[in-house]
Amino acid sequence: MLKSKELRAKAWNSLKGKYWLAFAVVLIVSIVDSVGNGFLNLMQNITELVEMVDPAEMDSTMELGAAVLSTAASAIGVVGVLVSIFLTNAATVGCTHYFIKNTDSKPSFADAFYGFKVKYFRNIGTLLLVNIKTVLWSLLFVIPGIIKTYSYAMAPFIMAEHPEMNANECITMSKEIMHGHKMELFFLELSFIGWIFLSIFTLGIGNVFLTPYITAARAAFYRDIMD
């Protein structure tokens, strides 16, 4: 197994001359994810606004307004969830497909849409199942949730390379190949901590530029663990 420094070096080399295309691919996922989260945040803000008003102080008009706002918040929340499931999940697999190809060849921008073109419903269903499983494990305690996050971490990469596999097979394979390697991935991601702190000083903007590097490193990790 390559060390974190070696994986970062491979990732950096893979981005040479192709960084801005990789950045564009990551930006697509970031925008789609931001749209979904934006709807969910708006739902939460509206809900909190309604809850700020004491029901005892409401007249009939205010009660009607609160009911309308609550209904609108629910509808907005549903839209946010749908965007996350049907758009963000597919975009994530497409992004992963791009970075896997980027490890040993020159991918095209069209590769970023792989998740929408190949096994679309399997892609969104698998990541939805991964998210549900992770949340359920997290309900036990924080640590089991973190462990399972790393167990399932390679599922998007497996989906991107194995269209013949179904959701359960992708998740099972991820757990198998990550057995005994969770700490390696954890330390790889931890090795970016300095860059992440620097991005904080740019109000998060720098994180967008850092993401291609981190994603390329995860792709290098996947390639190494599969060899």
Secondary structure, DSSP 8 states (H G I E B T S, - for coil): ---HHHHHHHHHHHHTTTHHHHHHHHHHHHHHHHHHHHHHHHHHHHHHHHHTS-GGG--HHHHHHHHHHHHHHHHHHHHHHHHIIIIIHHHHHHHHHHHHHHTTS---GGGGGHHHHSSHHHHHHHHHHHHHHHHHHHHH-HHHHHHHHHHSTTHHHHHHH-TTS-HHHHHHHHHHHHTTTHHHHHHHHHTTHHHHHHHHTTTTHHHHHHHHHHHHHHHHHHHHHH-
